Amino acid sequence: MTANPARGEASLLVGGRPILLRPSFAALVAAEAELGPLFALVERAADGRLTLAEMAVLFAHCAGQGATREQIGEAIAEQGIAKVTPTLKLLLTQILQGRV
């Protein structure tokens, strides 16, 4: 399945394969239950205070059954923050603006 940026979807390479990250309402509610208010998460990201663990949690909730949190965390560590930042930006934009 190919990510559709117009729907706020993104992809992340995990174990050499692209995983679809879909920020559905259910995924965002689950992430918020674990991480706290999403607006505060966006503020932490804007201030450069978002942790790797928080990023992995957000990505894992948006990945559904596509990959485990541990696999996603390893993928972030392997690729580096600079490479996964566009994916994070797309998801955070979805959180702030909703679908186009």
N, C-alpha and C positions, 0 to 999 in steps of 0.2 A: 504494500500500500504506500502510495506516495503522499508526502506531506503537502498540504494546501495552505500556504502562508496567509491567504485571504481569509481563511477560517481560523487563523491563529495557531495552526498546527505547525510543528517543527519536527525535525528528525535528529537523532543522535546516534553516532556510531557506537555500538556496544558489541564487543567481541567480534569486530569486523563486519557487522551487519547493521543496516540502518533500522532504528527503532522509531516508530511513530509516536510522537508526543502530542496528545490531544487534550487541550485544557477545557474539558467539558465541565459543566456545572458540578456534577458529582465528584470529579477529580479535584476541583478547586475547593469544594466544601471539605473533602477529606484532608487535603493539604492544610487548609485553614484550621481544622480541628487539631492537627498535630503541631503546626508552626505558629499559631496565633493569627491575628488579623492579617489579611493579605496586603492591605494598604501599608501596614507597618513593615511587612516583608519587602515591599517595593521601596519604601523609604530606606531600609537597611541596605538594599542593593544600590540605590542611588548614592548613598554615603560611603560605599565601599566596605560595608560591615556585614555583608551576607556571607555566611560560612559555607564551606564545602558541603557540610552535612545538610544544611538547609537547601542548598541547590539540588543535592541528590534526592532529598525527600520530595521536593516539588516535581522534579523530573520523573521520579518513580511513580508518583500518583498519576501524572499525566500519561505515563507509559502503560498503565493498566497491567495486563499480564505479559506485556512484551519483554520485560526484563526485571530482575530483582533490584532492590535498592543497592545491594552490595555490588552487583554487576555494573550498575550505573555509576556508583561512586568510583569504582576502578577505572571505568571509561573516562570519567572526568579527570582523574589523576593522571592517566596515561596521556590524554590529549592536551591537558593544560587548560587553565582558566581562559586564556586568550582565545583558544579555538572554540570553546563551548559558549563564550559570551554572546555571540549572535543568537544562539538558540535560547539562552536565558532572556535576552532582550525581547525576542518575539513573544515568549510566554508572558513576560511582564507587561508588554504592550497589550496583549489580549486581556489580562487581568484589569488593566486600567480603562481600556476603550471598548472592550467587547468585540464581537465579530463585526467585520466590515459588511 
